[in-house]
C-alpha cells in the first residue's frame, strides 16, 4: 500500500536539487563572462564600470560616494605630477599665482572617507594650474614623465 505512489526522502531531495539546478541554469543562461586582459592603466576597470552604467542603470548613491575620494585623489595626484614634471623639466608657470599655488597643491592630501570634500581653494588652484599657458609646452615633453591616462 502506498509503495507505488510515494517517494523516498532521497528522491524528494534529489528532485528538489534538480529543480534548483534547472532554475539556476535559466538565470545564468543570460549571463556573459568576460576576461579582460591588459597592462596596468590600460582601461580594464573602466570597461567594467562603463558596462555597469550602460546595462545596470548606473551606480547606487553609496557607490557614487565611494568613488568621490578616488576622483579627488586622481585630480590632486595628477596636478602634483604636472608640477613635479614642470620642475624636473625646468618649465615655469607663466602666471605668477600658479607659482604660489604649487606648494599648496603639492602638500595637499585627499582623505579616503566617502564624506570627504575637496577644499575649494585647492580645486581652484588645480584649475588655474592646468589652464596655465605653460601646460602645452609641458605636454610636448609628455614622453619624459608619467601622467595617468585619465588626466590628459
N, C-alpha and C positions, 0 to 999 in steps of 0.2 A: 503494500500500500504506500503510495506516495514516492516510490523509488523512481519511477519513470519521469515525473514532473519536477522533482526537487533537485536543486543544485547543491553541491558541497560548498563549504566555506571557501575552499581553494578556488573553485570555479567562479564564485562570485567575485573574489579578489582579482582573479585573472581577467574577468570580464570588465571590471571597473578600470583596471590598469590599461586594457586595450582601448577603452573609450577615451581615457585621458590622453593616450598616445595619438589617437586619431584627432582629437581636439587640438593638441599641441602642434601636430603636423599641419593642420589647417591654418593655425595662427602664424607659424613660421614660414609657410609657403610664400607669403608676400615679402618676407624679409630678404634683404640683399646684403651680403657681407662683402666688404671691400678691403683689400690690403693696400695701404698706401706706403710706398717706399720712397725714400729720398733723404738727402743730406739735411743737416740741421738748417733751420731758417728757409727751407725750400717750399713751405706752404702747406704741409700736411694737415696741421691743425686748422688752418684757415679753410681748407676744403671741407673738413668735417663741420666746422661752425657754419659755413655757408649753406651746406646741405640741411643742417638743422633749422636754419632760418627759413629756407625755401619750403621744406617738406614737413616741418613740425610746428609751424606757426611761431617761430622765433623762440626767444628766451623768456623764462619766467622772470618776474621782478627780482627774485632772490639771485638768480644767475647774473642779471644785469648789475646788481650791487657787487657781486663777486668780481666782475670784470673791471669795475671802475678803477680800483687801485692799480690794476695791471696796465690799463691805458695811461693813467697818470705816470706810472713808473717808466713806461716806454717813452712818453713825451719828454720827461725830465732827463732820462739817460741819453736819449738822442741829442738833446740840446747840450748836455755835458760832453758828449762825444764830439760834437761840432766845435765846441770851444777848445777842447784839447787838441783836436786836429788843426785848428787855426794857429794855436800856439806852436805846435810841432812844426808846421809848415811856414811859420813866420808871416802869416797873413793877419793883418789887423782889421778890426771892425772899423767901418767908416764913421758910423755915428758914435759920438763921444759917450752918450748914455749907455750904449751897449758895452763899452769897455768897463763901465761901472757895474753893469748887471752881471758880468761874468762870474765874479766871486760868489755872489748870492746864489746863482744857479748852480755853480759847482758844489757848494756846501749844502744844498737843499736835499733832503731825504724824504721819500714818499713812504708813508705808513701803509701797511698791508691790511689795516682794518677797513672793512667794506663801507663804513660810515665816513671814512676819510675824505676830505675835500681839499683840493689843491689851493694853496694860498693865491688869491687873485693877483697879488703883485708879482709872484713868480710866473703865473700864466701870462701876464702882460710882458714880463721880461723875456720869456721864451718867444713870444710872438714877435717882439721887437728884434730879437737876435736873428730869427730865421728870415726876417724881412730886410736885414741889413744889406746894402749894396755889395758888400764883400762876399756874400754867400755864393753867387755864381762863380766867382774866381776860385773859391774853395772847391766847389763841385767839379770844376775842371780837373782838379787833382784828386778826385774821389778814389782813384785806384791806389792811392797811397795810405788810405786809412779805412777802418771798418765803420759802417753805419748800417743799422738794422734796415731790412728791406722796407718795413712799414714807415720809415722815416723820410723816404725820398720825396 
